């Protein structure tokens, strides 16, 4: 439920509550009827003002789904960084005259510094 729909729903609920108090409406059936009347008037007003009806508003993803997507995206980035570090060509170490080439899943290849790649 987006902010527009929440606002309309809150307005409907508060106006229905006020109507129940103001007219001293008692009983479940009478209260239900008052809520339906207020709801119909709120919908009519939205329509007259040219607003979007609540059922036509885009759905909003739940916070849990958004958090889950964010965690997955973060984990994917971390995994990509790990893969890139694992497969990067390492520079020559000052004490060792060989160059490390990209690692394959089974083994790493070392070539002497002077050999052609």
C-alpha positions in Angstrom: 0.0 0.0 0.0 1.6 3.3 -1.1 1.3 6.6 0.7 -1.6 7.9 -1.4 -3.7 4.8 -0.6 -2.7 4.9 3.0 -3.7 8.5 3.3 -7.1 7.9 1.7 -7.7 4.9 3.9 -6.8 6.9 7.1 -9.0 9.7 6.0 -11.9 7.3 5.5 -11.4 5.6 8.8 -11.1 8.9 10.8 -14.2 10.4 9.1 -16.2 7.2 9.8 -15.2 7.3 13.4 -16.2 10.9 13.7 -19.6 10.1 12.1 -20.2 7.3 14.6 -19.5 9.7 17.5 -21.3 12.7 16.1 -24.5 10.8 15.2 -24.2 8.5 18.2 -24.5 5.4 16.0 -24.8 2.2 17.9 -24.8 -1.4 16.8 -22.5 -3.3 14.4 -24.9 -3.2 11.4 -25.4 0.6 11.8 -21.6 1.1 12.2 -20.9 -1.0 9.1 -23.4 1.0 7.1 -21.9 4.3 8.3 -18.4 3.1 7.3 -19.7 2.0 3.8 -21.3 5.5 3.3 -18.2 7.3 4.3 -16.1 5.0 2.1 -18.3 5.6 -0.9 -18.1 9.4 -0.4 -14.3 9.3 -0.2 -14.1 7.3 -3.4 -16.6 9.7 -5.1 -14.4 12.6 -4.0 -11.2 11.0 -5.3 -13.0 10.3 -8.7 -14.3 13.9 -8.9 -10.9 15.4 -8.2 -9.4 13.3 -11.0 -7.3 11.2 -8.7 -6.3 7.6 -9.2 -8.7 5.1 -7.6 -6.9 2.9 -4.9 -7.3 -0.3 -6.9 -5.6 1.3 -9.9 -2.5 2.5 -7.9 0.7 0.6 -8.5 1.5 -2.0 -5.9 4.4 -1.3 -3.6 6.8 -4.1 -2.7 7.0 -5.1 0.9 9.9 -3.9 3.0 11.0 -7.5 3.6 11.2 -8.1 -0.2 13.2 -4.9 -0.7 15.6 -5.8 2.2 16.0 -9.3 0.7 16.8 -7.8 -2.7 19.3 -5.4 -1.2 21.0 -8.2 0.7 21.2 -10.3 -2.4 22.6 -7.5 -4.5 25.2 -6.8 -1.8 26.2 -10.5 -1.6 26.4 -10.6 -5.5 28.8 -7.6 -5.4 30.9 -9.3 -2.7 31.1 -12.5 -4.7 32.0 -10.7 -7.9 34.9 -8.9 -6.1 36.1 -12.2 -4.6 36.1 -13.8 -8.1 37.9 -10.8 -9.7 40.6 -10.9 -6.9 41.0 -14.6 -7.4 41.4 -14.4 -11.1 43.5 -11.2 -11.3 47.0 -11.2 -12.6 49.2 -10.6 -9.6 52.2 -8.3 -10.1 55.7 -9.6 -9.8 56.7 -9.9 -6.1 60.1 -8.3 -5.5 61.6 -11.4 -4.0 60.3 -13.8 -6.7 61.0 -13.3 -10.4 57.9 -15.0 -11.6 54.5 -13.7 -12.7 51.3 -15.2 -11.4 48.8 -15.8 -14.2 45.0 -16.0 -13.7 44.1 -19.0 -11.6 41.9 -21.8 -13.0 39.7 -23.8 -10.6 42.2 -26.7 -10.5 45.6 -25.0 -10.6 47.6 -21.8 -10.9 50.2 -21.4 -13.5 53.6 -19.8 -12.7 55.9 -18.7 -15.5 59.4 -17.3 -15.1 59.6 -13.5 -15.5 61.6 -13.7 -18.7 59.3 -16.1 -20.6 56.7 -14.9 -23.1 53.1 -15.2 -22.1 
